[in-house]
Amino acid sequence: MRVHHFGIEVKDLDRSASFYKNLLGFREIGRMTFLEENILFLQNQEIRIELISGGKQDNHQATHICFEVNCLDDVIRRFNENGMKALEGPYQLKNGWKTVFYEGPDHEIIEFLQVSG
């Protein structure tokens, strides 16, 4: 398992993208719309961030960490065996990725992502 990206909820996607691109040297690597949210992935060397605008998240859930895993089904099984239910998902995205969201012990949002079949 490794960190795939950090997600940040923003009010103005274009303004935030400009900030990360112009001031921090990030470049755009992908865009998508998912569940009424506009999503933009940016990367600078090994660091990826996901800017999210739209949707209806609460402020305390405005950020999340995403771990890339080899097998999402194994993660889901492990969480289920420990009595933990997913907050959202699992979802199959149009680009072939599979994802699921859980809540940590202090209500932090943790996403698990499988990018390969």
A tleap script that builds the chain and sets N, CA, C and O, in Angstrom:
source leaprc.protein.ff14SB
mol = sequence {
  NMET ARG VAL HIE HIE PHE GLY ILE GLU VAL
  LYS ASP LEU ASP ARG SER ALA SER PHE TYR
  LYS ASN LEU LEU GLY PHE ARG GLU ILE GLY
  ARG MET THR PHE LEU GLU GLU ASN ILE LEU
  PHE LEU GLN ASN GLN GLU ILE ARG ILE GLU
  LEU ILE SER GLY GLY LYS GLN ASP ASN HIE
  GLN ALA THR HIE ILE CYS PHE GLU VAL ASN
  CYS LEU ASP ASP VAL ILE ARG ARG PHE ASN
  GLU ASN GLY MET LYS ALA LEU GLU GLY PRO
  TYR GLN LEU LYS ASN GLY TRP LYS THR VAL
  PHE TYR GLU GLY PRO ASP HIE GLU ILE ILE
  GLU PHE LEU GLN VAL SER CGLY
}
set mol.1.N position { 0.846 -1.172 0.000 }
set mol.1.CA position { 0.000 0.000 0.000 }
set mol.1.C position { 0.892 1.235 0.000 }
set mol.1.O position { 1.939 1.268 0.647 }
set mol.2.N position { 0.453 2.249 -0.739 }
set mol.2.CA position { 1.178 3.515 -0.758 }
set mol.2.C position { 0.173 4.646 -0.888 }
set mol.2.O position { -0.962 4.436 -1.314 }
set mol.3.N position { 0.596 5.839 -0.520 }
set mol.3.CA position { -0.279 6.997 -0.660 }
set mol.3.C position { -0.450 7.281 -2.149 }
set mol.3.O position { 0.530 7.393 -2.886 }
set mol.4.N position { -1.686 7.393 -2.577 }
set mol.4.CA position { -1.972 7.720 -3.971 }
set mol.4.C position { -2.153 9.230 -4.137 }
set mol.4.O position { -1.559 9.827 -5.034 }
set mol.5.N position { -2.975 9.857 -3.271 }
set mol.5.CA position { -3.179 11.298 -3.365 }
set mol.5.C position { -3.796 11.832 -2.077 }
set mol.5.O position { -4.284 11.075 -1.238 }
set mol.6.N position { -3.760 13.142 -1.946 }
set mol.6.CA position { -4.489 13.850 -0.906 }
set mol.6.C position { -5.606 14.614 -1.597 }
set mol.6.O position { -5.366 15.283 -2.602 }
set mol.7.N position { -6.814 14.525 -1.076 }
set mol.7.CA position { -7.962 15.210 -1.655 }
set mol.7.C position { -8.270 16.474 -0.889 }
set mol.7.O position { -8.253 16.485 0.342 }
set mol.8.N position { -8.555 17.542 -1.618 }
set mol.8.CA position { -8.854 18.833 -1.017 }
set mol.8.C position { -10.121 19.376 -1.653 }
set mol.8.O position { -10.190 19.528 -2.872 }
set mol.9.N position { -11.123 19.669 -0.834 }
set mol.9.CA position { -12.345 20.259 -1.342 }
set mol.9.C position { -12.146 21.767 -1.480 }
set mol.9.O position { -11.686 22.430 -0.550 }
set mol.10.N position { -12.495 22.296 -2.646 }
set mol.10.CA position { -12.270 23.714 -2.925 }
set mol.10.C position { -13.567 24.367 -3.401 }
set mol.10.O position { -14.472 23.692 -3.891 }
set mol.11.N position { -13.641 25.690 -3.250 }
set mol.11.CA position { -14.823 26.428 -3.703 }
set mol.11.C position { -14.757 26.741 -5.191 }
set mol.11.O position { -15.768 26.657 -5.888 }
set mol.12.N position { -13.564 27.104 -5.687 }
set mol.12.CA position { -13.388 27.502 -7.080 }
set mol.12.C position { -12.267 26.640 -7.682 }
set mol.12.O position { -11.086 26.872 -7.425 }
set mol.13.N position { -12.654 25.661 -8.472 }
set mol.13.CA position { -11.699 24.702 -9.020 }
set mol.13.C position { -10.615 25.385 -9.867 }
set mol.13.O position { -9.434 25.061 -9.742 }
set mol.14.N position { -11.012 26.317 -10.715 }
set mol.14.CA position { -10.033 26.978 -11.585 }
set mol.14.C position { -9.064 27.841 -10.788 }
set mol.14.O position { -7.866 27.842 -11.073 }
set mol.15.N position { -9.556 28.570 -9.803 }
set mol.15.CA position { -8.681 29.401 -8.968 }
set mol.15.C position { -7.681 28.533 -8.213 }
set mol.15.O position { -6.494 28.855 -8.156 }
set mol.16.N position { -8.157 27.436 -7.637 }
set mol.16.CA position { -7.273 26.539 -6.886 }
set mol.16.C position { -6.262 25.865 -7.811 }
set mol.16.O position { -5.091 25.727 -7.455 }
set mol.17.N position { -6.711 25.442 -9.003 }
set mol.17.CA position { -5.801 24.817 -9.965 }
set mol.17.C position { -4.694 25.796 -10.347 }
set mol.17.O position { -3.526 25.413 -10.420 }
set mol.18.N position { -5.049 27.039 -10.588 }
set mol.18.CA position { -4.063 28.057 -10.942 }
set mol.18.C position { -3.043 28.239 -9.823 }
set mol.18.O position { -1.847 28.363 -10.089 }
set mol.19.N position { -3.501 28.255 -8.588 }
set mol.19.CA position { -2.612 28.385 -7.432 }
set mol.19.C position { -1.594 27.252 -7.403 }
set mol.19.O position { -0.392 27.501 -7.315 }
set mol.20.N position { -2.063 26.013 -7.476 }
set mol.20.CA position { -1.169 24.859 -7.387 }
set mol.20.C position { -0.246 24.760 -8.599 }
set mol.20.O position { 0.909 24.357 -8.465 }
set mol.21.N position { -0.745 25.122 -9.774 }
set mol.21.CA position { 0.083 25.071 -10.984 }
set mol.21.C position { 1.144 26.176 -10.979 }
set mol.21.O position { 2.331 25.906 -11.160 }
set mol.22.N position { 0.708 27.410 -10.773 }
set mol.22.CA position { 1.605 28.559 -10.924 }
set mol.22.C position { 2.553 28.749 -9.748 }
set mol.22.O position { 3.702 29.144 -9.949 }
set mol.23.N position { 2.109 28.481 -8.541 }
set mol.23.CA position { 2.945 28.738 -7.371 }
set mol.23.C position { 3.717 27.510 -6.895 }
set mol.23.O position { 4.786 27.647 -6.300 }
set mol.24.N position { 3.190 26.320 -7.148 }
set mol.24.CA position { 3.810 25.118 -6.611 }
set mol.24.C position { 4.304 24.143 -7.682 }
set mol.24.O position { 4.846 23.088 -7.354 }
set mol.25.N position { 4.123 24.485 -8.945 }
set mol.25.CA position { 4.679 23.678 -10.018 }
set mol.25.C position { 3.935 22.396 -10.343 }
set mol.25.O position { 4.505 21.508 -10.976 }
set mol.26.N position { 2.672 22.270 -9.930 }
set mol.26.CA position { 1.886 21.086 -10.266 }
set mol.26.C position { 1.442 21.170 -11.721 }
set mol.26.O position { 1.349 22.256 -12.293 }
set mol.27.N position { 1.167 20.005 -12.312 }
set mol.27.CA position { 0.624 19.955 -13.664 }
set mol.27.C position { -0.632 19.088 -13.644 }
set mol.27.O position { -0.755 18.169 -12.834 }
set mol.28.N position { -1.547 19.391 -14.534 }
set mol.28.CA position { -2.801 18.643 -14.610 }
set mol.28.C position { -2.550 17.274 -15.214 }
set mol.28.O position { -1.876 17.149 -16.236 }
set mol.29.N position { -3.108 16.229 -14.562 }
set mol.29.CA position { -2.962 14.879 -15.107 }
set mol.29.C position { -4.310 14.206 -15.378 }
set mol.29.O position { -4.347 13.099 -15.917 }
set mol.30.N position { -5.422 14.861 -15.010 }
set mol.30.CA position { -6.721 14.272 -15.311 }
set mol.30.C position { -7.866 15.046 -14.712 }
set mol.30.O position { -7.725 15.707 -13.682 }
set mol.31.N position { -9.022 14.954 -15.383 }
set mol.31.CA position { -10.264 15.569 -14.903 }
set mol.31.C position { -11.387 14.541 -15.036 }
set mol.31.O position { -11.364 13.674 -15.909 }
set mol.32.N position { -12.365 14.666 -14.146 }
set mol.32.CA position { -13.561 13.843 -14.258 }
set mol.32.C position { -14.690 14.477 -13.468 }
set mol.32.O position { -14.459 15.342 -12.623 }
set mol.33.N position { -15.885 14.054 -13.740 }
set mol.33.CA position { -17.055 14.420 -12.945 }
set mol.33.C position { -17.575 13.138 -12.336 }
set mol.33.O position { -17.713 12.120 -13.015 }
set mol.34.N position { -17.866 13.201 -11.022 }
set mol.34.CA position { -18.345 12.019 -10.319 }
set mol.34.C position { -19.280 12.453 -9.202 }
set mol.34.O position { -18.897 13.257 -8.353 }
set mol.35.N position { -20.506 11.928 -9.192 }
set mol.35.CA position { -21.506 12.248 -8.174 }
set mol.35.C position { -21.642 13.758 -7.959 }
set mol.35.O position { -21.563 14.239 -6.829 }
set mol.36.N position { -21.847 14.496 -9.047 }
set mol.36.CA position { -22.048 15.950 -9.035 }
set mol.36.C position { -20.815 16.738 -8.593 }
set mol.36.O position { -20.919 17.931 -8.312 }
set mol.37.N position { -19.646 16.086 -8.528 }
set mol.37.CA position { -18.415 16.764 -8.156 }
set mol.37.C position { -17.518 16.875 -9.369 }
set mol.37.O position { -17.407 15.933 -10.153 }
set mol.38.N position { -16.879 18.016 -9.529 }
set mol.38.CA position { -15.856 18.200 -10.548 }
set mol.38.C position { -14.521 17.920 -9.885 }
set mol.38.O position { -14.204 18.494 -8.844 }
set mol.39.N position { -13.741 17.040 -10.487 }
set mol.39.CA position { -12.501 16.561 -9.885 }
set mol.39.C position { -11.348 16.826 -10.842 }
set mol.39.O position { -11.434 16.552 -12.039 }
set mol.40.N position { -10.266 17.367 -10.284 }
set mol.40.CA position { -9.069 17.650 -11.049 }
set mol.40.C position { -7.880 17.056 -10.317 }
set mol.40.O position { -7.645 17.371 -9.150 }
set mol.41.N position { -7.122 16.191 -11.001 }
set mol.41.CA position { -5.898 15.630 -10.436 }
set mol.41.C position { -4.707 16.438 -10.919 }
set mol.41.O position { -4.582 16.742 -12.105 }
set mol.42.N position { -3.829 16.783 -9.977 }
set mol.42.CA position { -2.592 17.499 -10.272 }
set mol.42.C position { -1.425 16.706 -9.716 }
set mol.42.O position { -1.574 15.976 -8.735 }
set mol.43.N position { -0.265 16.847 -10.337 }
set mol.43.CA position { 0.912 16.109 -9.869 }
set mol.43.C position { 2.151 16.983 -9.966 }
set mol.43.O position { 2.308 17.765 -10.904 }
set mol.44.N position { 3.028 16.836 -8.978 }
set mol.44.CA position { 4.345 17.462 -8.966 }
set mol.44.C position { 5.301 16.385 -8.479 }
set mol.44.O position { 5.326 16.061 -7.291 }
set mol.45.N position { 6.080 15.837 -9.383 }
set mol.45.CA position { 6.965 14.709 -9.112 }
set mol.45.C position { 6.128 13.551 -8.561 }
set mol.45.O position { 5.257 13.048 -9.270 }
set mol.46.N position { 6.363 13.116 -7.329 }
set mol.46.CA position { 5.626 11.974 -6.765 }
set mol.46.C position { 4.398 12.379 -5.956 }
set mol.46.O position { 3.716 11.515 -5.404 }
set mol.47.N position { 4.106 13.667 -5.875 }
set mol.47.CA position { 2.979 14.144 -5.066 }
set mol.47.C position { 1.780 14.380 -5.972 }
set mol.47.O position { 1.869 15.116 -6.955 }
set mol.48.N position { 0.641 13.742 -5.630 }
set mol.48.CA position { -0.598 13.961 -6.353 }
set mol.48.C position { -1.619 14.569 -5.399 }
set mol.48.O position { -1.717 14.172 -4.238 }
set mol.49.N position { -2.377 15.537 -5.907 }
set mol.49.CA position { -3.497 16.070 -5.148 }
set mol.49.C position { -4.738 16.003 -6.025 }
set mol.49.O position { -4.663 16.065 -7.252 }
set mol.50.N position { -5.874 15.876 -5.365 }
set mol.50.CA position { -7.165 15.824 -6.039 }
set mol.50.C position { -7.957 17.027 -5.551 }
set mol.50.O position { -8.294 17.112 -4.370 }
set mol.51.N position { -8.254 17.955 -6.449 }
set mol.51.CA position { -9.085 19.097 -6.113 }
set mol.51.C position { -10.525 18.747 -6.458 }
set mol.51.O position { -10.807 18.258 -7.552 }
set mol.52.N position { -11.435 18.998 -5.522 }
set mol.52.CA position { -12.832 18.592 -5.665 }
set mol.52.C position { -13.708 19.817 -5.466 }
set mol.52.O position { -13.579 20.509 -4.456 }
set mol.53.N position { -14.601 20.097 -6.417 }
set mol.53.CA position { -15.561 21.178 -6.210 }
set mol.53.C position { -16.955 20.663 -6.542 }
set mol.53.O position { -17.124 19.754 -7.354 }
set mol.54.N position { -17.942 21.262 -5.898 }
set mol.54.CA position { -19.312 20.795 -6.040 }
set mol.54.C position { -19.593 19.777 -4.952 }
set mol.54.O position { -18.826 19.666 -3.995 }
set mol.55.N position { -20.673 19.039 -5.082 }
set mol.55.CA position { -21.000 18.044 -4.063 }
set mol.55.C position { -21.528 18.687 -2.795 }
set mol.55.O position { -21.779 19.892 -2.752 }
set mol.56.N position { -21.693 17.879 -1.770 }
set mol.56.CA position { -22.349 18.352 -0.552 }
set mol.56.C position { -21.647 17.880 0.708 }
set mol.56.O position { -22.314 17.540 1.685 }
set mol.57.N position { -20.319 17.848 0.714 }
set mol.57.CA position { -19.588 17.401 1.886 }
set mol.57.C position { -19.632 18.466 2.979 }
set mol.57.O position { -19.768 19.658 2.701 }
set mol.58.N position { -19.513 18.011 4.235 }
set mol.58.CA position { -19.391 18.913 5.368 }
set mol.58.C position { -17.969 19.438 5.420 }
set mol.58.O position { -17.050 18.795 4.913 }
set mol.59.N position { -17.779 20.607 6.032 }
set mol.59.CA position { -16.441 21.187 6.142 }
set mol.59.C position { -15.465 20.271 6.857 }
set mol.59.O position { -14.302 20.199 6.460 }
set mol.60.N position { -15.900 19.562 7.906 }
set mol.60.CA position { -14.963 18.705 8.634 }
set mol.60.C position { -14.517 17.508 7.802 }
set mol.60.O position { -13.588 16.796 8.184 }
set mol.61.N position { -15.166 17.291 6.683 }
set mol.61.CA position { -14.779 16.199 5.804 }
set mol.61.C position { -14.228 16.737 4.484 }
set mol.61.O position { -14.373 16.095 3.444 }
set mol.62.N position { -13.594 17.917 4.524 }
set mol.62.CA position { -13.157 18.572 3.300 }
set mol.62.C position { -11.848 18.010 2.760 }
set mol.62.O position { -11.484 18.320 1.626 }
set mol.63.N position { -11.132 17.201 3.521 }
set mol.63.CA position { -9.901 16.601 3.030 }
set mol.63.C position { -9.949 15.102 3.287 }
set mol.63.O position { -10.685 14.621 4.148 }
set mol.64.N position { -9.153 14.383 2.525 }
set mol.64.CA position { -9.036 12.947 2.762 }
set mol.64.C position { -7.672 12.476 2.280 }
set mol.64.O position { -7.010 13.146 1.488 }
set mol.65.N position { -7.274 11.333 2.763 }
set mol.65.CA position { -6.057 10.696 2.266 }
set mol.65.C position { -6.487 9.453 1.496 }
set mol.65.O position { -7.429 8.763 1.883 }
set mol.66.N position { -5.790 9.182 0.412 }
set mol.66.CA position { -6.125 8.032 -0.419 }
set mol.66.C position { -4.922 7.106 -0.503 }
set mol.66.O position { -3.821 7.528 -0.856 }
set mol.67.N position { -5.144 5.842 -0.175 }
set mol.67.CA position { -4.118 4.824 -0.289 }
set mol.67.C position { -4.390 3.975 -1.525 }
set mol.67.O position { -5.497 3.469 -1.708 }
set mol.68.N position { -3.389 3.826 -2.360 }
set mol.68.CA position { -3.492 2.937 -3.516 }
set mol.68.C position { -3.197 1.517 -3.059 }
set mol.68.O position { -2.192 1.271 -2.391 }
set mol.69.N position { -4.067 0.587 -3.415 }
set mol.69.CA position { -3.913 -0.810 -3.009 }
set mol.69.C position { -3.943 -1.701 -4.241 }
set mol.69.O position { -4.447 -1.312 -5.295 }
set mol.70.N position { -3.398 -2.899 -4.093 }
set mol.70.CA position { -3.386 -3.853 -5.199 }
set mol.70.C position { -4.740 -4.507 -5.410 }
set mol.70.O position { -5.129 -4.785 -6.545 }
set mol.71.N position { -5.475 -4.759 -4.300 }
set mol.71.CA position { -6.760 -5.457 -4.406 }
set mol.71.C position { -7.777 -4.813 -3.457 }
set mol.71.O position { -7.707 -4.993 -2.241 }
set mol.72.N position { -8.708 -4.071 -4.023 }
set mol.72.CA position { -9.717 -3.390 -3.217 }
set mol.72.C position { -10.600 -4.384 -2.477 }
set mol.72.O position { -11.019 -4.123 -1.350 }
set mol.73.N position { -10.884 -5.519 -3.101 }
set mol.73.CA position { -11.729 -6.524 -2.455 }
set mol.73.C position { -11.115 -7.022 -1.145 }
set mol.73.O position { -11.843 -7.293 -0.190 }
set mol.74.N position { -9.791 -7.144 -1.089 }
set mol.74.CA position { -9.124 -7.555 0.153 }
set mol.74.C position { -9.318 -6.523 1.252 }
set mol.74.O position { -9.542 -6.880 2.409 }
set mol.75.N position { -9.235 -5.249 0.900 }
set mol.75.CA position { -9.439 -4.175 1.882 }
set mol.75.C position { -10.866 -4.212 2.405 }
set mol.75.O position { -11.085 -4.149 3.615 }
set mol.76.N position { -11.824 -4.311 1.516 }
set mol.76.CA position { -13.233 -4.342 1.909 }
set mol.76.C position { -13.497 -5.538 2.814 }
set mol.76.O position { -14.192 -5.408 3.822 }
set mol.77.N position { -12.959 -6.683 2.474 }
set mol.77.CA position { -13.142 -7.886 3.277 }
set mol.77.C position { -12.567 -7.687 4.691 }
set mol.77.O position { -13.204 -8.050 5.680 }
set mol.78.N position { -11.359 -7.108 4.776 }
set mol.78.CA position { -10.719 -6.869 6.071 }
set mol.78.C position { -11.554 -5.916 6.933 }
set mol.78.O position { -11.726 -6.149 8.130 }
set mol.79.N position { -12.068 -4.849 6.327 }
set mol.79.CA position { -12.895 -3.908 7.080 }
set mol.79.C position { -14.211 -4.562 7.507 }
set mol.79.O position { -14.650 -4.383 8.643 }
set mol.80.N position { -14.836 -5.308 6.613 }
set mol.80.CA position { -16.081 -6.009 6.952 }
set mol.80.C position { -15.871 -6.984 8.109 }
set mol.80.O position { -16.704 -7.067 9.011 }
set mol.81.N position { -14.762 -7.721 8.085 }
set mol.81.CA position { -14.465 -8.678 9.154 }
set mol.81.C position { -14.281 -7.993 10.502 }
set mol.81.O position { -14.451 -8.623 11.547 }
set mol.82.N position { -13.935 -6.710 10.488 }
set mol.82.CA position { -13.771 -5.942 11.714 }
set mol.82.C position { -14.986 -5.077 12.023 }
set mol.82.O position { -14.911 -4.154 12.834 }
set mol.83.N position { -16.108 -5.384 11.370 }
set mol.83.CA position { -17.362 -4.714 11.672 }
set mol.83.C position { -17.459 -3.283 11.182 }
set mol.83.O position { -18.286 -2.518 11.678 }
set mol.84.N position { -16.640 -2.910 10.230 }
set mol.84.CA position { -16.653 -1.532 9.733 }
set mol.84.C position { -17.315 -1.476 8.368 }
set mol.84.O position { -16.945 -2.215 7.455 }
set mol.85.N position { -18.278 -0.609 8.238 }
set mol.85.CA position { -19.014 -0.432 6.990 }
set mol.85.C position { -18.441 0.753 6.216 }
set mol.85.O position { -17.976 1.721 6.817 }
set mol.86.N position { -18.474 0.679 4.922 }
set mol.86.CA position { -17.987 1.764 4.065 }
set mol.86.C position { -18.883 2.989 4.203 }
set mol.86.O position { -20.101 2.868 4.327 }
set mol.87.N position { -18.269 4.164 4.180 }
set mol.87.CA position { -19.030 5.415 4.127 }
set mol.87.C position { -19.650 5.587 2.747 }
set mol.87.O position { -20.813 5.968 2.613 }
set mol.88.N position { -18.847 5.297 1.723 }
set mol.88.CA position { -19.284 5.398 0.330 }
set mol.88.C position { -18.634 4.296 -0.476 }
set mol.88.O position { -17.492 3.911 -0.228 }
set mol.89.N position { -19.377 3.797 -1.443 }
set mol.89.CA position { -18.814 2.799 -2.345 }
set mol.89.C position { -19.004 1.390 -1.832 }
set mol.89.O position { -19.701 1.153 -0.846 }
set mol.90.N position { -18.377 0.472 -2.515 }
set mol.90.CA position { -17.360 0.676 -3.548 }
set mol.90.C position { -17.970 1.168 -4.859 }
set mol.90.O position { -19.115 0.865 -5.195 }
set mol.91.N position { -17.159 1.940 -5.585 }
set mol.91.CA position { -17.539 2.474 -6.882 }
set mol.91.C position { -16.582 1.964 -7.948 }
set mol.91.O position { -15.400 1.737 -7.689 }
set mol.92.N position { -17.115 1.787 -9.151 }
set mol.92.CA position { -16.306 1.516 -10.331 }
set mol.92.C position { -16.339 2.797 -11.154 }
set mol.92.O position { -17.408 3.213 -11.599 }
set mol.93.N position { -15.182 3.432 -11.366 }
set mol.93.CA position { -15.122 4.681 -12.111 }
set mol.93.C position { -14.983 4.412 -13.606 }
set mol.93.O position { -14.568 3.330 -14.019 }
set mol.94.N position { -15.334 5.405 -14.400 }
set mol.94.CA position { -15.303 5.254 -15.855 }
set mol.94.C position { -13.904 4.946 -16.382 }
set mol.94.O position { -13.760 4.304 -17.422 }
set mol.95.N position { -12.871 5.400 -15.668 }
set mol.95.CA position { -11.499 5.149 -16.131 }
set mol.95.C position { -10.978 3.778 -15.698 }
set mol.95.O position { -9.808 3.462 -15.918 }
set mol.96.N position { -11.844 2.960 -15.080 }
set mol.96.CA position { -11.466 1.605 -14.686 }
set mol.96.C position { -11.021 1.472 -13.236 }
set mol.96.O position { -10.863 0.357 -12.738 }
set mol.97.N position { -10.818 2.588 -12.558 }
set mol.97.CA position { -10.424 2.526 -11.151 }
set mol.97.C position { -11.591 2.065 -10.298 }
set mol.97.O position { -12.754 2.274 -10.644 }
set mol.98.N position { -11.263 1.431 -9.173 }
set mol.98.CA position { -12.266 1.039 -8.177 }
set mol.98.C position { -11.897 1.734 -6.869 }
set mol.98.O position { -10.721 1.800 -6.513 }
set mol.99.N position { -12.897 2.253 -6.150 }
set mol.99.CA position { -12.629 3.018 -4.939 }
set mol.99.C position { -13.690 2.780 -3.873 }
set mol.99.O position { -14.830 2.430 -4.179 }
set mol.100.N position { -13.298 2.974 -2.622 }
set mol.100.CA position { -14.206 2.874 -1.487 }
set mol.100.C position { -13.704 3.821 -0.392 }
set mol.100.O position { -12.502 4.053 -0.269 }
set mol.101.N position { -14.627 4.361 0.394 }
set mol.101.CA position { -14.292 5.311 1.452 }
set mol.101.C position { -14.722 4.768 2.810 }
set mol.101.O position { -15.813 4.218 2.958 }
set mol.102.N position { -13.843 4.932 3.799 }
set mol.102.CA position { -14.130 4.555 5.187 }
set mol.102.C position { -13.834 5.741 6.087 }
set mol.102.O position { -13.154 6.690 5.697 }
set mol.103.N position { -14.364 5.662 7.303 }
set mol.103.CA position { -14.091 6.684 8.306 }
set mol.103.C position { -13.137 6.116 9.334 }
set mol.103.O position { -13.324 5.004 9.828 }
set mol.104.N position { -12.097 6.899 9.655 }
set mol.104.CA position { -11.141 6.503 10.672 }
set mol.104.C position { -11.670 6.778 12.070 }
set mol.104.O position { -12.784 7.283 12.214 }
set mol.105.N position { -10.896 6.457 13.104 }
set mol.105.CA position { -11.353 6.565 14.484 }
set mol.105.C position { -11.664 7.989 14.933 }
set mol.105.O position { -12.424 8.170 15.885 }
set mol.106.N position { -11.105 9.000 14.281 }
set mol.106.CA position { -11.396 10.392 14.626 }
set mol.106.C position { -12.186 11.084 13.524 }
set mol.106.O position { -12.091 12.297 13.343 }
set mol.107.N position { -12.961 10.301 12.797 }
set mol.107.CA position { -13.841 10.765 11.728 }
set mol.107.C position { -13.074 11.258 10.499 }
set mol.107.O position { -13.644 11.949 9.654 }
set mol.108.N position { -11.789 10.910 10.391 }
set mol.108.CA position { -11.051 11.251 9.178 }
set mol.108.C position { -11.520 10.338 8.050 }
set mol.108.O position { -11.904 9.190 8.272 }
set mol.109.N position { -11.476 10.877 6.843 }
set mol.109.CA position { -11.929 10.123 5.684 }
set mol.109.C position { -10.701 9.450 5.046 }
set mol.109.O position { -9.689 10.095 4.774 }
set mol.110.N position { -10.823 8.142 4.817 }
set mol.110.CA position { -9.755 7.364 4.205 }
set mol.110.C position { -10.315 6.690 2.957 }
set mol.110.O position { -11.286 5.937 3.029 }
set mol.111.N position { -9.700 6.965 1.827 }
set mol.111.CA position { -10.095 6.352 0.566 }
set mol.111.C position { -9.086 5.282 0.207 }
set mol.111.O position { -7.884 5.445 0.417 }
set mol.112.N position { -9.591 4.179 -0.338 }
set mol.112.CA position { -8.729 3.127 -0.867 }
set mol.112.C position { -9.039 3.038 -2.352 }
set mol.112.O position { -10.203 3.048 -2.752 }
set mol.113.N position { -7.995 2.951 -3.169 }
set mol.113.CA position { -8.129 3.018 -4.604 }
set mol.113.C position { -7.324 1.913 -5.269 }
set mol.113.O position { -6.142 1.726 -4.981 }
set mol.114.N position { -7.981 1.185 -6.161 }
set mol.114.CA position { -7.303 0.192 -7.002 }
set mol.114.C position { -7.294 0.745 -8.414 }
set mol.114.O position { -8.349 0.951 -9.014 }
set mol.115.N position { -6.093 0.988 -8.949 }
set mol.115.CA position { -5.996 1.618 -10.276 }
set mol.115.C position { -5.797 0.613 -11.399 }
set mol.115.O position { -5.933 0.964 -12.571 }
set mol.116.N position { -5.474 -0.640 -11.059 }
set mol.116.CA position { -5.289 -1.655 -12.103 }
set mol.116.C position { -6.270 -2.790 -11.879 }
set mol.116.O position { -6.744 -3.021 -10.767 }
set mol.117.N position { -6.567 -3.501 -12.982 }
set mol.117.CA position { -7.529 -4.591 -12.928 }
set mol.117.C position { -6.981 -5.774 -12.209 }
set mol.117.O position { -7.668 -6.787 -12.074 }
savepdb mol mol.pdb
quit
